[in-house]
């Protein structure tokens, strides 16, 4: 699977405390975080 670049540059967000998983494949619908779509590709 080829990685997909979601955005070139910084991504500034206000976040609540918790666990977040970074999307390294770039195919997630909730960029920059992982939604598990890589398991379906």
C-alpha positions in Angstrom: 0.0 0.0 0.0 1.4 3.4 -0.9 1.3 6.1 1.8 -1.0 9.0 1.1 0.0 12.5 2.3 -2.9 14.1 4.0 -1.4 17.6 4.5 2.0 19.1 4.0 2.8 21.3 7.0 1.8 21.6 10.7 -1.7 20.6 11.9 -2.7 22.7 14.9 -5.6 21.3 16.9 -7.1 21.7 20.4 -7.2 18.2 22.0 -8.8 16.7 25.0 -6.8 14.4 27.2 -6.8 10.8 26.0 -5.2 8.3 23.7 -4.8 9.1 20.0 -3.2 7.0 17.3 -1.4 8.8 14.4 -2.3 7.7 10.9 0.9 6.7 9.1 -0.8 5.3 6.0 -2.6 8.6 5.3 -5.9 6.9 4.2 -7.8 7.7 7.4 -11.0 9.8 7.2 -10.1 11.5 10.5 -6.7 12.8 9.6 -4.2 13.1 11.2 -5.5 10.3 13.4 -6.0 6.6 12.6 -9.5 5.2 12.1 -8.3 1.7 11.3 -9.1 1.9 7.5 -5.6 0.4 6.8 -7.0 -3.0 8.0 -9.6 -2.9 5.2 -7.2 -2.0 2.4 
